[in-house]
Amino acid sequence: METLRLSRATHQLLERGVEALEKIGRELERYNDRQEQTDGTDS
């Protein structure tokens, strides 16, 4: 039973980590898109 609880907790932790990384990836894409737009207007 202890193993099952540990496994579930580990799974939840990994799931949250993946969600956080996906969110960071989306934010980086948005940042890069904004940078490309401003780079295009400066030159």
All heavy atoms as TSV, in Angstrom:
chain	resi	resn	atom	element	x	y	z
A	1	MET	N	N	0.829	-1.196	0.000
A	1	MET	CA	C	0.000	0.000	0.000
A	1	MET	C	C	0.874	1.261	0.000
A	1	MET	O	O	0.564	2.233	-0.661
A	1	MET	CB	C	-0.926	-0.028	1.213
A	1	MET	CG	C	-2.026	0.984	1.106
A	1	MET	SD	S	-3.017	0.712	-0.374
A	1	MET	CE	C	-4.556	1.323	0.149
A	2	GLU	N	N	1.962	1.223	0.749
A	2	GLU	CA	C	2.886	2.358	0.798
A	2	GLU	C	C	3.486	2.626	-0.585
A	2	GLU	O	O	3.625	3.763	-1.004
A	2	GLU	CB	C	3.998	2.088	1.816
A	2	GLU	CG	C	4.943	3.259	2.020
A	2	GLU	CD	C	4.263	4.468	2.653
A	2	GLU	OE1	O	3.307	4.295	3.437
A	2	GLU	OE2	O	4.693	5.585	2.351
A	3	THR	N	N	3.797	1.541	-1.295
A	3	THR	CA	C	4.354	1.681	-2.643
A	3	THR	C	C	3.345	2.338	-3.570
A	3	THR	O	O	3.697	3.195	-4.384
A	3	THR	CB	C	4.742	0.298	-3.206
A	3	THR	OG1	O	5.656	-0.314	-2.317
A	3	THR	CG2	C	5.398	0.435	-4.570
A	4	LEU	N	N	2.084	1.956	-3.443
A	4	LEU	CA	C	1.042	2.537	-4.274
A	4	LEU	C	C	0.915	4.028	-4.007
A	4	LEU	O	O	0.797	4.828	-4.932
A	4	LEU	CB	C	-0.287	1.830	-4.019
A	4	LEU	CG	C	-1.471	2.311	-4.847
A	4	LEU	CD1	C	-1.182	2.117	-6.329
A	4	LEU	CD2	C	-2.727	1.569	-4.453
A	5	ARG	N	N	0.937	4.433	-2.743
A	5	ARG	CA	C	0.838	5.850	-2.400
A	5	ARG	C	C	2.035	6.621	-2.939
A	5	ARG	O	O	1.888	7.708	-3.480
A	5	ARG	CB	C	0.732	6.022	-0.885
A	5	ARG	CG	C	-0.684	6.324	-0.448
A	5	ARG	CD	C	-0.746	6.588	1.019
A	5	ARG	NE	N	-0.915	5.285	1.663
A	5	ARG	CZ	C	-0.503	4.977	2.875
A	5	ARG	NH1	N	0.107	5.880	3.608
A	5	ARG	NH2	N	-0.693	3.784	3.380
A	6	LEU	N	N	3.207	6.051	-2.801
A	6	LEU	CA	C	4.421	6.699	-3.301
A	6	LEU	C	C	4.354	6.810	-4.822
A	6	LEU	O	O	4.675	7.851	-5.383
A	6	LEU	CB	C	5.658	5.899	-2.886
A	6	LEU	CG	C	7.003	6.450	-3.352
A	6	LEU	CD1	C	7.219	7.854	-2.793
A	6	LEU	CD2	C	8.129	5.534	-2.922
A	7	SER	N	N	3.884	5.755	-5.466
A	7	SER	CA	C	3.783	5.759	-6.916
A	7	SER	C	C	2.807	6.833	-7.383
A	7	SER	O	O	3.072	7.556	-8.338
A	7	SER	CB	C	3.331	4.383	-7.399
A	7	SER	OG	O	3.149	4.379	-8.788
A	8	ARG	N	N	1.668	6.948	-6.714
A	8	ARG	CA	C	0.669	7.956	-7.085
A	8	ARG	C	C	1.224	9.357	-6.875
A	8	ARG	O	O	1.055	10.230	-7.707
A	8	ARG	CB	C	-0.610	7.751	-6.266
A	8	ARG	CG	C	-1.737	8.650	-6.707
A	8	ARG	CD	C	-3.010	8.372	-5.939
A	8	ARG	NE	N	-3.445	7.009	-6.118
A	8	ARG	CZ	C	-3.917	6.223	-5.140
A	8	ARG	NH1	N	-4.010	6.679	-3.920
A	8	ARG	NH2	N	-4.304	4.988	-5.396
A	9	ALA	N	N	1.898	9.558	-5.759
A	9	ALA	CA	C	2.479	10.874	-5.479
A	9	ALA	C	C	3.549	11.216	-6.511
A	9	ALA	O	O	3.629	12.355	-6.976
A	9	ALA	CB	C	3.078	10.887	-4.076
A	10	THR	N	N	4.347	10.231	-6.876
A	10	THR	CA	C	5.388	10.450	-7.877
A	10	THR	C	C	4.763	10.789	-9.226
A	10	THR	O	O	5.210	11.710	-9.916
A	10	THR	CB	C	6.278	9.196	-8.017
A	10	THR	OG1	O	6.842	8.900	-6.740
A	10	THR	CG2	C	7.387	9.414	-9.017
A	11	HIS	N	N	3.713	10.076	-9.570
A	11	HIS	CA	C	3.017	10.338	-10.830
A	11	HIS	C	C	2.447	11.750	-10.853
A	11	HIS	O	O	2.585	12.473	-11.844
A	11	HIS	CB	C	1.895	9.311	-11.032
A	11	HIS	CG	C	1.058	9.581	-12.233
A	11	HIS	ND1	N	1.489	9.301	-13.511
A	11	HIS	CD2	C	-0.168	10.130	-12.363
A	11	HIS	CE1	C	0.555	9.671	-14.360
A	11	HIS	NE2	N	-0.466	10.173	-13.698
A	12	GLN	N	N	1.829	12.172	-9.766
A	12	GLN	CA	C	1.257	13.515	-9.696
A	12	GLN	C	C	2.347	14.577	-9.794
A	12	GLN	O	O	2.172	15.599	-10.461
A	12	GLN	CB	C	0.450	13.689	-8.412
A	12	GLN	CG	C	-0.837	12.898	-8.406
A	12	GLN	CD	C	-1.539	12.937	-7.067
A	12	GLN	OE1	O	-0.933	13.260	-6.043
A	12	GLN	NE2	N	-2.811	12.594	-7.063
A	13	LEU	N	N	3.457	14.330	-9.131
A	13	LEU	CA	C	4.573	15.279	-9.176
A	13	LEU	C	C	5.113	15.402	-10.597
A	13	LEU	O	O	5.343	16.510	-11.095
A	13	LEU	CB	C	5.675	14.823	-8.222
A	13	LEU	CG	C	6.891	15.732	-8.103
A	13	LEU	CD1	C	6.494	17.093	-7.555
A	13	LEU	CD2	C	7.937	15.084	-7.212
A	14	LEU	N	N	5.292	14.258	-11.263
A	14	LEU	CA	C	5.777	14.284	-12.644
A	14	LEU	C	C	4.775	14.971	-13.566
A	14	LEU	O	O	5.162	15.745	-14.456
A	14	LEU	CB	C	6.042	12.861	-13.133
A	14	LEU	CG	C	7.269	12.175	-12.535
A	14	LEU	CD1	C	7.293	10.707	-12.918
A	14	LEU	CD2	C	8.543	12.870	-12.975
A	15	GLU	N	N	3.505	14.722	-13.342
A	15	GLU	CA	C	2.470	15.338	-14.158
A	15	GLU	C	C	2.500	16.858	-14.012
A	15	GLU	O	O	2.422	17.589	-15.003
A	15	GLU	CB	C	1.113	14.790	-13.723
A	15	GLU	CG	C	0.023	14.943	-14.736
A	15	GLU	CD	C	-1.214	14.158	-14.339
A	15	GLU	OE1	O	-1.638	14.281	-13.164
A	15	GLU	OE2	O	-1.737	13.423	-15.188
A	16	ARG	N	N	2.639	17.334	-12.793
A	16	ARG	CA	C	2.724	18.781	-12.575
A	16	ARG	C	C	3.974	19.365	-13.205
A	16	ARG	O	O	3.953	20.479	-13.737
A	16	ARG	CB	C	2.705	19.087	-11.076
A	16	ARG	CG	C	1.353	18.872	-10.447
A	16	ARG	CD	C	1.371	19.235	-8.988
A	16	ARG	NE	N	0.207	18.702	-8.320
A	16	ARG	CZ	C	0.177	18.292	-7.063
A	16	ARG	NH1	N	1.268	18.372	-6.318
A	16	ARG	NH2	N	-0.923	17.824	-6.535
A	17	GLY	N	N	5.066	18.624	-13.129
A	17	GLY	CA	C	6.311	19.087	-13.741
A	17	GLY	C	C	6.179	19.222	-15.243
A	17	GLY	O	O	6.630	20.206	-15.839
A	18	VAL	N	N	5.541	18.234	-15.871
A	18	VAL	CA	C	5.328	18.278	-17.318
A	18	VAL	C	C	4.425	19.456	-17.677
A	18	VAL	O	O	4.695	20.190	-18.631
A	18	VAL	CB	C	4.732	16.946	-17.826
A	18	VAL	CG1	C	4.233	17.072	-19.257
A	18	VAL	CG2	C	5.770	15.834	-17.722
A	19	GLU	N	N	3.361	19.668	-16.911
A	19	GLU	CA	C	2.458	20.793	-17.168
A	19	GLU	C	C	3.203	22.118	-17.049
A	19	GLU	O	O	3.003	23.024	-17.859
A	19	GLU	CB	C	1.274	20.763	-16.205
A	19	GLU	CG	C	0.294	19.639	-16.492
A	19	GLU	CD	C	-0.756	19.472	-15.412
A	19	GLU	OE1	O	-0.745	20.235	-14.416
A	19	GLU	OE2	O	-1.597	18.578	-15.565
A	20	ALA	N	N	4.071	22.228	-16.050
A	20	ALA	CA	C	4.840	23.461	-15.872
A	20	ALA	C	C	5.783	23.689	-17.055
A	20	ALA	O	O	5.903	24.810	-17.554
A	20	ALA	CB	C	5.628	23.404	-14.561
A	21	LEU	N	N	6.441	22.622	-17.505
A	21	LEU	CA	C	7.345	22.751	-18.652
A	21	LEU	C	C	6.591	23.134	-19.920
A	21	LEU	O	O	7.082	23.943	-20.721
A	21	LEU	CB	C	8.109	21.441	-18.876
A	21	LEU	CG	C	9.182	21.128	-17.834
A	21	LEU	CD1	C	9.711	19.718	-18.037
A	21	LEU	CD2	C	10.314	22.139	-17.899
A	22	GLU	N	N	5.386	22.576	-20.096
A	22	GLU	CA	C	4.577	22.943	-21.257
A	22	GLU	C	C	4.186	24.420	-21.193
A	22	GLU	O	O	4.220	25.125	-22.204
A	22	GLU	CB	C	3.320	22.069	-21.331
A	22	GLU	CG	C	3.621	20.640	-21.720
A	22	GLU	CD	C	2.405	19.724	-21.620
A	22	GLU	OE1	O	1.407	20.094	-20.962
A	22	GLU	OE2	O	2.453	18.634	-22.209
A	23	LYS	N	N	3.846	24.882	-20.005
A	23	LYS	CA	C	3.476	26.287	-19.837
A	23	LYS	C	C	4.671	27.193	-20.128
A	23	LYS	O	O	4.548	28.220	-20.808
A	23	LYS	CB	C	2.966	26.510	-18.412
A	23	LYS	CG	C	2.335	27.847	-18.179
A	23	LYS	CD	C	1.702	27.921	-16.800
A	23	LYS	CE	C	0.931	29.194	-16.610
A	23	LYS	NZ	N	0.271	29.252	-15.307
A	24	ILE	N	N	5.840	26.820	-19.639
A	24	ILE	CA	C	7.060	27.586	-19.908
A	24	ILE	C	C	7.335	27.619	-21.407
A	24	ILE	O	O	7.691	28.660	-21.967
A	24	ILE	CB	C	8.259	26.985	-19.138
A	24	ILE	CG1	C	8.095	27.241	-17.638
A	24	ILE	CG2	C	9.582	27.547	-19.647
A	24	ILE	CD1	C	9.065	26.465	-16.767
A	25	GLY	N	N	7.153	26.473	-22.068
A	25	GLY	CA	C	7.364	26.409	-23.517
A	25	GLY	C	C	6.441	27.353	-24.265
A	25	GLY	O	O	6.871	28.049	-25.187
A	26	ARG	N	N	5.172	27.388	-23.864
A	26	ARG	CA	C	4.218	28.302	-24.520
A	26	ARG	C	C	4.617	29.756	-24.289
A	26	ARG	O	O	4.544	30.582	-25.211
A	26	ARG	CB	C	2.796	28.052	-24.003
A	26	ARG	CG	C	2.179	26.760	-24.539
A	26	ARG	CD	C	0.703	26.673	-24.237
A	26	ARG	NE	N	0.397	26.660	-22.815
A	26	ARG	CZ	C	0.308	25.566	-22.064
A	26	ARG	NH1	N	0.491	24.383	-22.611
A	26	ARG	NH2	N	0.014	25.649	-20.781
A	27	GLU	N	N	5.039	30.071	-23.070
A	27	GLU	CA	C	5.456	31.448	-22.777
A	27	GLU	C	C	6.694	31.832	-23.581
A	27	GLU	O	O	6.803	32.953	-24.069
A	27	GLU	CB	C	5.720	31.618	-21.273
A	27	GLU	CG	C	4.463	31.592	-20.431
A	27	GLU	CD	C	3.502	32.724	-20.776
A	27	GLU	OE1	O	3.952	33.856	-20.992
A	27	GLU	OE2	O	2.294	32.451	-20.846
A	28	LEU	N	N	7.633	30.897	-23.725
A	28	LEU	CA	C	8.830	31.175	-24.520
A	28	LEU	C	C	8.475	31.394	-25.991
A	28	LEU	O	O	9.057	32.271	-26.645
A	28	LEU	CB	C	9.830	30.022	-24.400
A	28	LEU	CG	C	10.628	29.968	-23.110
A	28	LEU	CD1	C	11.423	28.675	-23.033
A	28	LEU	CD2	C	11.549	31.169	-22.978
A	29	GLU	N	N	7.531	30.624	-26.505
A	29	GLU	CA	C	7.091	30.826	-27.884
A	29	GLU	C	C	6.474	32.205	-28.057
A	29	GLU	O	O	6.756	32.910	-29.035
A	29	GLU	CB	C	6.079	29.748	-28.283
A	29	GLU	CG	C	6.712	28.399	-28.548
A	29	GLU	CD	C	5.682	27.338	-28.899
A	29	GLU	OE1	O	4.484	27.662	-29.038
A	29	GLU	OE2	O	6.094	26.179	-29.042
A	30	ARG	N	N	5.635	32.607	-27.102
A	30	ARG	CA	C	5.020	33.937	-27.172
A	30	ARG	C	C	6.090	35.017	-27.109
A	30	ARG	O	O	6.042	36.007	-27.838
A	30	ARG	CB	C	4.017	34.114	-26.025
A	30	ARG	CG	C	2.754	33.302	-26.209
A	30	ARG	CD	C	1.818	33.415	-25.039
A	30	ARG	NE	N	1.485	34.810	-24.752
A	30	ARG	CZ	C	1.079	35.277	-23.586
A	30	ARG	NH1	N	0.943	34.462	-22.557
A	30	ARG	NH2	N	0.791	36.543	-23.417
A	31	TYR	N	N	7.074	34.841	-26.222
A	31	TYR	CA	C	8.162	35.813	-26.100
A	31	TYR	C	C	8.946	35.908	-27.405
A	31	TYR	O	O	9.237	37.000	-27.893
A	31	TYR	CB	C	9.086	35.400	-24.952
A	31	TYR	CG	C	10.312	36.269	-24.830
A	31	TYR	CD1	C	10.242	37.504	-24.210
A	31	TYR	CD2	C	11.535	35.853	-25.344
A	31	TYR	CE1	C	11.358	38.326	-24.092
A	31	TYR	CE2	C	12.661	36.658	-25.242
A	31	TYR	CZ	C	12.565	37.882	-24.615
A	31	TYR	OH	O	13.673	38.673	-24.519
A	32	ASN	N	N	9.270	34.760	-27.984
A	32	ASN	CA	C	10.023	34.748	-29.242
A	32	ASN	C	C	9.234	35.403	-30.363
A	32	ASN	O	O	9.798	36.120	-31.184
A	32	ASN	CB	C	10.409	33.317	-29.623
A	32	ASN	CG	C	11.544	32.788	-28.774
A	32	ASN	OD1	O	12.344	33.548	-28.251
A	32	ASN	ND2	N	11.603	31.473	-28.630
A	33	ASP	N	N	7.927	35.143	-30.400
A	33	ASP	CA	C	7.087	35.773	-31.422
A	33	ASP	C	C	7.116	37.289	-31.271
A	33	ASP	O	O	7.224	38.019	-32.256
A	33	ASP	CB	C	5.644	35.265	-31.332
A	33	ASP	CG	C	5.510	33.823	-31.794
A	33	ASP	OD1	O	6.457	33.302	-32.434
A	33	ASP	OD2	O	4.465	33.203	-31.498
A	34	ARG	N	N	7.036	37.783	-30.046
A	34	ARG	CA	C	7.084	39.234	-29.817
A	34	ARG	C	C	8.443	39.788	-30.216
A	34	ARG	O	O	8.535	40.868	-30.803
A	34	ARG	CB	C	6.787	39.555	-28.342
A	34	ARG	CG	C	5.319	39.431	-27.982
A	34	ARG	CD	C	5.005	40.058	-26.647
A	34	ARG	NE	N	5.824	39.574	-25.552
A	34	ARG	CZ	C	5.481	38.560	-24.744
A	34	ARG	NH1	N	4.347	37.940	-24.904
A	34	ARG	NH2	N	6.285	38.191	-23.773
A	35	GLN	N	N	9.513	39.055	-29.899
A	35	GLN	CA	C	10.856	39.516	-30.260
A	35	GLN	C	C	11.009	39.601	-31.773
A	35	GLN	O	O	11.595	40.543	-32.293
A	35	GLN	CB	C	11.914	38.581	-29.683
A	35	GLN	CG	C	12.081	38.681	-28.184
A	35	GLN	CD	C	12.500	40.066	-27.740
A	35	GLN	OE1	O	11.725	40.776	-27.112
A	35	GLN	NE2	N	13.701	40.455	-28.040
A	36	GLU	N	N	10.488	38.597	-32.486
A	36	GLU	CA	C	10.577	38.606	-33.944
A	36	GLU	C	C	9.812	39.794	-34.517
A	36	GLU	O	O	10.265	40.412	-35.481
A	36	GLU	CB	C	10.055	37.289	-34.513
A	36	GLU	CG	C	10.955	36.118	-34.268
A	36	GLU	CD	C	10.346	34.790	-34.692
A	36	GLU	OE1	O	9.226	34.790	-35.236
A	36	GLU	OE2	O	11.005	33.758	-34.471
A	37	GLN	N	N	8.678	40.110	-33.943
A	37	GLN	CA	C	7.890	41.250	-34.427
A	37	GLN	C	C	8.641	42.559	-34.197
A	37	GLN	O	O	8.688	43.405	-35.080
A	37	GLN	CB	C	6.521	41.297	-33.727
A	37	GLN	CG	C	5.589	40.194	-34.168
A	37	GLN	CD	C	4.306	40.159	-33.366
A	37	GLN	OE1	O	4.115	40.969	-32.464
A	37	GLN	NE2	N	3.446	39.215	-33.679
A	38	THR	N	N	9.242	42.719	-33.033
A	38	THR	CA	C	9.953	43.960	-32.762
A	38	THR	C	C	11.257	44.021	-33.560
A	38	THR	O	O	11.669	45.100	-33.994
A	38	THR	CB	C	10.256	44.147	-31.253
A	38	THR	OG1	O	11.001	43.029	-30.787
A	38	THR	CG2	C	8.974	44.266	-30.462
A	39	ASP	N	N	11.904	42.885	-33.772
A	39	ASP	CA	C	13.119	42.863	-34.578
A	39	ASP	C	C	12.813	43.265	-36.017
A	39	ASP	O	O	13.588	43.952	-36.660
A	39	ASP	CB	C	13.779	41.478	-34.572
A	39	ASP	CG	C	14.410	41.147	-33.225
A	39	ASP	OD1	O	14.559	42.067	-32.399
A	39	ASP	OD2	O	14.755	39.976	-32.995
A	40	GLY	N	N	11.660	42.878	-36.510
A	40	GLY	CA	C	11.280	43.199	-37.876
A	40	GLY	C	C	10.992	44.680	-38.065
A	40	GLY	O	O	11.223	45.223	-39.127
A	41	THR	N	N	10.529	45.357	-37.025
A	41	THR	CA	C	10.197	46.767	-37.155
A	41	THR	C	C	11.390	47.672	-36.912
A	41	THR	O	O	11.385	48.824	-37.319
A	41	THR	CB	C	9.059	47.165	-36.181
A	41	THR	OG1	O	9.465	46.869	-34.853
A	41	THR	CG2	C	7.773	46.422	-36.519
A	42	ASP	N	N	12.441	47.168	-36.254
A	42	ASP	CA	C	13.602	47.996	-35.943
A	42	ASP	C	C	14.495	48.207	-37.159
A	42	ASP	O	O	15.164	49.203	-37.285
A	42	ASP	CB	C	14.430	47.361	-34.830
A	42	ASP	CG	C	13.751	47.493	-33.474
A	42	ASP	OD1	O	12.779	48.266	-33.390
A	42	ASP	OD2	O	14.180	46.837	-32.526
A	43	SER	N	N	14.542	47.243	-38.076
A	43	SER	CA	C	15.495	47.342	-39.179
A	43	SER	C	C	14.904	47.976	-40.407
A	43	SER	O	O	13.792	48.302	-40.534
A	43	SER	CB	C	16.029	45.957	-39.547
A	43	SER	OG	O	14.992	45.046	-39.746
